[in-house]
Amino acid sequence: MSMKLIRIKDVMDRTGLARSTIYKYISEGKFPKPIKLGTRAVAWVETEIDGWIQASIEERNEEAF
């Protein structure tokens, strides 16, 4: 299985979160950590972001009952 890395803009587009919110959630341990690609570049594992979105949906659905 190949892993795809996505950059911050893609993460923002997928989650609907602002850059500052993403980094706030990371510091709080509520969001997947990025992987360093270089001195100024990071990316996220696509499946980890998809998993975070899925977990958020499941958490919402549990709260509804």
Secondary structure, DSSP 8 states (H G I E B T S, - for coil): ----EE-HHHHHHHH---HHHHHHHHHTT-S---EE-SSS-EEEEHHHHHHHHHHHHHHHHHHT-
